[in-house]
Amino acid sequence: MPRVPLNIRIPSDLLQALKERAAEEGTTVTELLVRGARALLGLPPAKSRPTSIESRVQALEEKIEEIERKDASGSA
């Protein structure tokens, strides 16, 4: 889906925290906000390739948990 620009005003301390987290994860503030908005709205994560090793590991862990939940519900 194409991305469109959005201008918002947020507290400077929140922006700084987002920048720091994005740097830690090797991603962008935009990606953090998109992930957060999707989570808040109960939407599935976007099908994009993680950009950092940490993000890739996190994505794999989430996929494993999803598979384990499916297996647990299937055998219940």
A tleap script that builds the chain and sets N, CA, C and O, in Angstrom:
source leaprc.protein.ff14SB
mol = sequence {
  NMET PRO ARG VAL PRO LEU ASN ILE ARG ILE
  PRO SER ASP LEU LEU GLN ALA LEU LYS GLU
  ARG ALA ALA GLU GLU GLY THR THR VAL THR
  GLU LEU LEU VAL ARG GLY ALA ARG ALA LEU
  LEU GLY LEU PRO PRO ALA LYS SER ARG PRO
  THR SER ILE GLU SER ARG VAL GLN ALA LEU
  GLU GLU LYS ILE GLU GLU ILE GLU ARG LYS
  ASP ALA SER GLY SER CALA
}
set mol.1.N position { 0.847 -1.171 0.000 }
set mol.1.CA position { 0.000 0.000 0.000 }
set mol.1.C position { 0.896 1.238 0.000 }
set mol.1.O position { 1.881 1.282 0.736 }
set mol.2.N position { 0.571 2.231 -0.807 }
set mol.2.CA position { 1.417 3.432 -0.850 }
set mol.2.C position { 1.337 4.206 0.461 }
set mol.2.O position { 0.309 4.225 1.137 }
set mol.3.N position { 2.430 4.827 0.786 }
set mol.3.CA position { 2.474 5.645 2.002 }
set mol.3.C position { 2.195 7.097 1.650 }
set mol.3.O position { 2.580 7.579 0.585 }
set mol.4.N position { 1.526 7.778 2.553 }
set mol.4.CA position { 1.210 9.194 2.362 }
set mol.4.C position { 1.807 9.989 3.515 }
set mol.4.O position { 1.927 9.470 4.625 }
set mol.5.N position { 2.181 11.237 3.267 }
set mol.5.CA position { 2.756 12.046 4.342 }
set mol.5.C position { 1.700 12.426 5.377 }
set mol.5.O position { 0.523 12.594 5.059 }
set mol.6.N position { 2.152 12.556 6.623 }
set mol.6.CA position { 1.281 12.962 7.725 }
set mol.6.C position { 2.095 13.851 8.653 }
set mol.6.O position { 3.144 13.442 9.151 }
set mol.7.N position { 1.626 15.034 8.878 }
set mol.7.CA position { 2.304 15.944 9.805 }
set mol.7.C position { 1.557 15.958 11.125 }
set mol.7.O position { 0.356 16.227 11.168 }
set mol.8.N position { 2.281 15.664 12.209 }
set mol.8.CA position { 1.675 15.662 13.536 }
set mol.8.C position { 2.560 16.435 14.499 }
set mol.8.O position { 3.743 16.648 14.235 }
set mol.9.N position { 1.990 16.847 15.600 }
set mol.9.CA position { 2.742 17.503 16.667 }
set mol.9.C position { 2.724 16.582 17.885 }
set mol.9.O position { 1.666 16.173 18.364 }
set mol.10.N position { 3.928 16.268 18.374 }
set mol.10.CA position { 4.050 15.432 19.560 }
set mol.10.C position { 5.033 16.093 20.515 }
set mol.10.O position { 5.850 16.912 20.093 }
set mol.11.N position { 4.967 15.750 21.789 }
set mol.11.CA position { 5.925 16.310 22.746 }
set mol.11.C position { 7.364 15.967 22.351 }
set mol.11.O position { 7.647 14.876 21.856 }
set mol.12.N position { 8.256 16.920 22.582 }
set mol.12.CA position { 9.648 16.727 22.167 }
set mol.12.C position { 10.300 15.532 22.861 }
set mol.12.O position { 11.138 14.857 22.263 }
set mol.13.N position { 9.928 15.263 24.116 }
set mol.13.CA position { 10.526 14.112 24.805 }
set mol.13.C position { 10.085 12.789 24.171 }
set mol.13.O position { 10.848 11.824 24.140 }
set mol.14.N position { 8.851 12.755 23.669 }
set mol.14.CA position { 8.368 11.558 22.986 }
set mol.14.C position { 9.114 11.356 21.665 }
set mol.14.O position { 9.500 10.237 21.329 }
set mol.15.N position { 9.309 12.432 20.928 }
set mol.15.CA position { 10.055 12.332 19.678 }
set mol.15.C position { 11.476 11.853 19.944 }
set mol.15.O position { 11.994 11.007 19.215 }
set mol.16.N position { 12.100 12.380 20.970 }
set mol.16.CA position { 13.463 11.961 21.293 }
set mol.16.C position { 13.501 10.473 21.641 }
set mol.16.O position { 14.396 9.752 21.200 }
set mol.17.N position { 12.537 10.020 22.426 }
set mol.17.CA position { 12.473 8.604 22.788 }
set mol.17.C position { 12.262 7.740 21.544 }
set mol.17.O position { 12.864 6.672 21.429 }
set mol.18.N position { 11.426 8.180 20.621 }
set mol.18.CA position { 11.203 7.443 19.381 }
set mol.18.C position { 12.478 7.368 18.547 }
set mol.18.O position { 12.795 6.320 17.985 }
set mol.19.N position { 13.205 8.474 18.467 }
set mol.19.CA position { 14.461 8.488 17.710 }
set mol.19.C position { 15.474 7.526 18.325 }
set mol.19.O position { 16.167 6.801 17.612 }
set mol.20.N position { 15.552 7.527 19.643 }
set mol.20.CA position { 16.489 6.634 20.327 }
set mol.20.C position { 16.115 5.173 20.096 }
set mol.20.O position { 16.980 4.345 19.810 }
set mol.21.N position { 14.839 4.861 20.221 }
set mol.21.CA position { 14.389 3.483 20.013 }
set mol.21.C position { 14.628 3.055 18.572 }
set mol.21.O position { 15.076 1.936 18.320 }
set mol.22.N position { 14.330 3.939 17.629 }
set mol.22.CA position { 14.550 3.622 16.222 }
set mol.22.C position { 16.026 3.326 15.966 }
set mol.22.O position { 16.357 2.384 15.246 }
set mol.23.N position { 16.900 4.120 16.547 }
set mol.23.CA position { 18.339 3.895 16.380 }
set mol.23.C position { 18.748 2.555 16.987 }
set mol.23.O position { 19.538 1.817 16.397 }
set mol.24.N position { 18.212 2.244 18.161 }
set mol.24.CA position { 18.522 0.965 18.821 }
set mol.24.C position { 18.093 -0.223 17.962 }
set mol.24.O position { 18.795 -1.232 17.886 }
set mol.25.N position { 16.936 -0.094 17.318 }
set mol.25.CA position { 16.380 -1.189 16.528 }
set mol.25.C position { 16.849 -1.173 15.080 }
set mol.25.O position { 16.555 -2.092 14.315 }
set mol.26.N position { 17.580 -0.127 14.704 }
set mol.26.CA position { 18.029 -0.032 13.322 }
set mol.26.C position { 16.890 0.195 12.355 }
set mol.26.O position { 16.899 -0.326 11.240 }
set mol.27.N position { 15.903 0.977 12.781 }
set mol.27.CA position { 14.737 1.240 11.945 }
set mol.27.C position { 14.473 2.741 11.943 }
set mol.27.O position { 15.346 3.520 12.327 }
set mol.28.N position { 13.307 3.150 11.526 }
set mol.28.CA position { 12.967 4.573 11.445 }
set mol.28.C position { 11.843 4.907 12.428 }
set mol.28.O position { 11.114 4.031 12.893 }
set mol.29.N position { 11.729 6.190 12.726 }
set mol.29.CA position { 10.624 6.657 13.565 }
set mol.29.C position { 9.300 6.341 12.864 }
set mol.29.O position { 8.334 5.930 13.507 }
set mol.30.N position { 9.265 6.531 11.569 }
set mol.30.CA position { 8.043 6.226 10.819 }
set mol.30.C position { 7.628 4.775 11.020 }
set mol.30.O position { 6.459 4.489 11.276 }
set mol.31.N position { 8.588 3.860 10.903 }
set mol.31.CA position { 8.265 2.438 11.057 }
set mol.31.C position { 7.760 2.144 12.473 }
set mol.31.O position { 6.824 1.364 12.647 }
set mol.32.N position { 8.374 2.762 13.479 }
set mol.32.CA position { 7.900 2.566 14.859 }
set mol.32.C position { 6.462 3.052 15.008 }
set mol.32.O position { 5.634 2.377 15.622 }
set mol.33.N position { 6.167 4.219 14.446 }
set mol.33.CA position { 4.810 4.761 14.563 }
set mol.33.C position { 3.800 3.907 13.806 }
set mol.33.O position { 2.681 3.705 14.277 }
set mol.34.N position { 4.187 3.408 12.640 }
set mol.34.CA position { 3.280 2.545 11.878 }
set mol.34.C position { 3.011 1.259 12.657 }
set mol.34.O position { 1.865 0.823 12.761 }
set mol.35.N position { 4.073 0.649 13.207 }
set mol.35.CA position { 3.888 -0.571 14.002 }
set mol.35.C position { 3.001 -0.300 15.214 }
set mol.35.O position { 2.119 -1.096 15.536 }
set mol.36.N position { 3.240 0.830 15.884 }
set mol.36.CA position { 2.438 1.175 17.057 }
set mol.36.C position { 0.977 1.405 16.709 }
set mol.36.O position { 0.084 0.955 17.427 }
set mol.37.N position { 0.733 2.102 15.612 }
set mol.37.CA position { -0.643 2.363 15.183 }
set mol.37.C position { -1.350 1.063 14.821 }
set mol.37.O position { -2.515 0.869 15.168 }
set mol.38.N position { -0.642 0.165 14.120 }
set mol.38.CA position { -1.240 -1.124 13.763 }
set mol.38.C position { -1.582 -1.926 15.019 }
set mol.38.O position { -2.649 -2.534 15.107 }
set mol.39.N position { -0.670 -1.919 15.983 }
set mol.39.CA position { -0.914 -2.658 17.223 }
set mol.39.C position { -2.103 -2.056 17.973 }
set mol.39.O position { -2.957 -2.791 18.468 }
set mol.40.N position { -2.163 -0.749 18.059 }
set mol.40.CA position { -3.254 -0.065 18.756 }
set mol.40.C position { -4.613 -0.390 18.129 }
set mol.40.O position { -5.613 -0.556 18.827 }
set mol.41.N position { -4.624 -0.474 16.806 }
set mol.41.CA position { -5.870 -0.725 16.082 }
set mol.41.C position { -6.173 -2.208 15.896 }
set mol.41.O position { -7.209 -2.566 15.335 }
set mol.42.N position { -5.276 -3.065 16.362 }
set mol.42.CA position { -5.489 -4.501 16.235 }
set mol.42.C position { -5.306 -5.015 14.820 }
set mol.42.O position { -5.869 -6.047 14.453 }
set mol.43.N position { -4.519 -4.300 14.022 }
set mol.43.CA position { -4.256 -4.720 12.650 }
set mol.43.C position { -3.016 -5.600 12.609 }
set mol.43.O position { -2.134 -5.466 13.457 }
set mol.44.N position { -2.941 -6.495 11.638 }
set mol.44.CA position { -1.753 -7.349 11.546 }
set mol.44.C position { -0.531 -6.525 11.156 }
set mol.44.O position { -0.666 -5.479 10.520 }
set mol.45.N position { 0.641 -6.981 11.527 }
set mol.45.CA position { 1.866 -6.276 11.138 }
set mol.45.C position { 2.012 -6.232 9.624 }
set mol.45.O position { 1.541 -7.123 8.916 }
set mol.46.N position { 2.661 -5.199 9.143 }
set mol.46.CA position { 2.922 -5.086 7.707 }
set mol.46.C position { 3.865 -6.206 7.289 }
set mol.46.O position { 4.690 -6.657 8.084 }
set mol.47.N position { 3.746 -6.644 6.071 }
set mol.47.CA position { 4.580 -7.723 5.549 }
set mol.47.C position { 5.844 -7.146 4.917 }
set mol.47.O position { 6.074 -7.290 3.716 }
set mol.48.N position { 6.662 -6.487 5.748 }
set mol.48.CA position { 7.912 -5.940 5.238 }
set mol.48.C position { 9.085 -6.646 5.900 }
set mol.48.O position { 8.961 -7.168 7.007 }
set mol.49.N position { 10.197 -6.658 5.231 }
set mol.49.CA position { 11.391 -7.323 5.744 }
set mol.49.C position { 12.002 -6.483 6.859 }
set mol.49.O position { 12.241 -5.291 6.668 }
set mol.50.N position { 12.260 -7.080 8.018 }
set mol.50.CA position { 12.905 -6.338 9.108 }
set mol.50.C position { 14.263 -5.797 8.658 }
set mol.50.O position { 14.951 -6.410 7.842 }
set mol.51.N position { 14.631 -4.643 9.204 }
set mol.51.CA position { 15.837 -3.965 8.740 }
set mol.51.C position { 17.070 -4.237 9.591 }
set mol.51.O position { 18.184 -3.986 9.132 }
set mol.52.N position { 16.918 -4.733 10.794 }
set mol.52.CA position { 18.074 -4.973 11.645 }
set mol.52.C position { 18.047 -6.402 12.162 }
set mol.52.O position { 17.017 -7.075 12.118 }
set mol.53.N position { 19.187 -6.851 12.649 }
set mol.53.CA position { 19.266 -8.201 13.221 }
set mol.53.C position { 18.275 -8.328 14.368 }
set mol.53.O position { 17.561 -9.326 14.465 }
set mol.54.N position { 18.226 -7.316 15.243 }
set mol.54.CA position { 17.305 -7.372 16.378 }
set mol.54.C position { 15.863 -7.477 15.894 }
set mol.54.O position { 15.072 -8.245 16.441 }
set mol.55.N position { 15.527 -6.705 14.871 }
set mol.55.CA position { 14.172 -6.753 14.336 }
set mol.55.C position { 13.869 -8.101 13.705 }
set mol.55.O position { 12.753 -8.608 13.813 }
set mol.56.N position { 14.865 -8.682 13.045 }
set mol.56.CA position { 14.677 -9.992 12.440 }
set mol.56.C position { 14.467 -11.056 13.500 }
set mol.56.O position { 13.605 -11.922 13.351 }
set mol.57.N position { 15.252 -11.000 14.571 }
set mol.57.CA position { 15.095 -11.955 15.661 }
set mol.57.C position { 13.710 -11.792 16.286 }
set mol.57.O position { 13.024 -12.778 16.558 }
set mol.58.N position { 13.306 -10.542 16.510 }
set mol.58.CA position { 11.989 -10.291 17.080 }
set mol.58.C position { 10.895 -10.854 16.165 }
set mol.58.O position { 9.943 -11.471 16.643 }
set mol.59.N position { 11.029 -10.641 14.859 }
set mol.59.CA position { 10.040 -11.156 13.914 }
set mol.59.C position { 9.984 -12.680 13.961 }
set mol.59.O position { 8.902 -13.265 13.913 }
set mol.60.N position { 11.143 -13.319 14.053 }
set mol.60.CA position { 11.175 -14.783 14.156 }
set mol.60.C position { 10.528 -15.267 15.448 }
set mol.60.O position { 9.776 -16.241 15.446 }
set mol.61.N position { 10.823 -14.580 16.556 }
set mol.61.CA position { 10.218 -14.961 17.832 }
set mol.61.C position { 8.701 -14.829 17.779 }
set mol.61.O position { 7.981 -15.684 18.296 }
set mol.62.N position { 8.215 -13.757 17.155 }
set mol.62.CA position { 6.775 -13.568 17.029 }
set mol.62.C position { 6.155 -14.668 16.174 }
set mol.62.O position { 5.068 -15.158 16.481 }
set mol.63.N position { 6.839 -15.055 15.107 }
set mol.63.CA position { 6.331 -16.108 14.240 }
set mol.63.C position { 6.292 -17.447 14.979 }
set mol.63.O position { 5.334 -18.208 14.845 }
set mol.64.N position { 7.332 -17.727 15.754 }
set mol.64.CA position { 7.366 -18.960 16.551 }
set mol.64.C position { 6.215 -18.977 17.544 }
set mol.64.O position { 5.542 -19.997 17.695 }
set mol.65.N position { 5.980 -17.850 18.228 }
set mol.65.CA position { 4.871 -17.772 19.178 }
set mol.65.C position { 3.539 -17.998 18.476 }
set mol.65.O position { 2.659 -18.671 19.012 }
set mol.66.N position { 3.391 -17.440 17.286 }
set mol.66.CA position { 2.163 -17.624 16.511 }
set mol.66.C position { 1.951 -19.100 16.174 }
set mol.66.O position { 0.843 -19.619 16.303 }
set mol.67.N position { 3.009 -19.763 15.746 }
set mol.67.CA position { 2.927 -21.189 15.412 }
set mol.67.C position { 2.604 -22.007 16.657 }
set mol.67.O position { 1.785 -22.925 16.602 }
set mol.68.N position { 3.245 -21.679 17.782 }
set mol.68.CA position { 2.979 -22.393 19.031 }
set mol.68.C position { 1.535 -22.207 19.472 }
set mol.68.O position { 0.915 -23.150 19.965 }
set mol.69.N position { 0.984 -20.995 19.302 }
set mol.69.CA position { -0.418 -20.754 19.668 }
set mol.69.C position { -1.342 -21.581 18.791 }
set mol.69.O position { -2.316 -22.160 19.273 }
set mol.70.N position { -1.030 -21.636 17.487 }
set mol.70.CA position { -1.861 -22.433 16.572 }
set mol.70.C position { -1.797 -23.913 16.945 }
set mol.70.O position { -2.816 -24.604 16.948 }
set mol.71.N position { -0.594 -24.395 17.258 }
set mol.71.CA position { -0.444 -25.801 17.647 }
set mol.71.C position { -1.199 -26.089 18.936 }
set mol.71.O position { -1.854 -27.124 19.057 }
set mol.72.N position { -1.112 -25.180 19.895 }
set mol.72.CA position { -1.782 -25.372 21.192 }
set mol.72.C position { -3.300 -25.371 21.009 }
set mol.72.O position { -3.997 -26.176 21.627 }
set mol.73.N position { -3.812 -24.484 20.174 }
set mol.73.CA position { -5.269 -24.429 19.984 }
set mol.73.C position { -5.760 -25.612 19.161 }
set mol.73.O position { -6.905 -26.042 19.303 }
set mol.74.N position { -4.896 -26.133 18.303 }
set mol.74.CA position { -5.270 -27.290 17.491 }
set mol.74.C position { -5.308 -28.589 18.272 }
set mol.74.O position { -6.037 -29.517 17.922 }
set mol.75.N position { -4.516 -28.646 19.338 }
set mol.75.CA position { -4.463 -29.884 20.119 }
set mol.75.C position { -5.325 -29.812 21.366 }
set mol.75.O position { -5.361 -30.760 22.151 }
set mol.76.N position { -6.019 -28.699 21.557 }
set mol.76.CA position { -6.843 -28.541 22.756 }
set mol.76.C position { -8.189 -29.191 22.614 }
set mol.76.O position { -8.999 -29.145 23.540 }
savepdb mol mol.pdb
quit
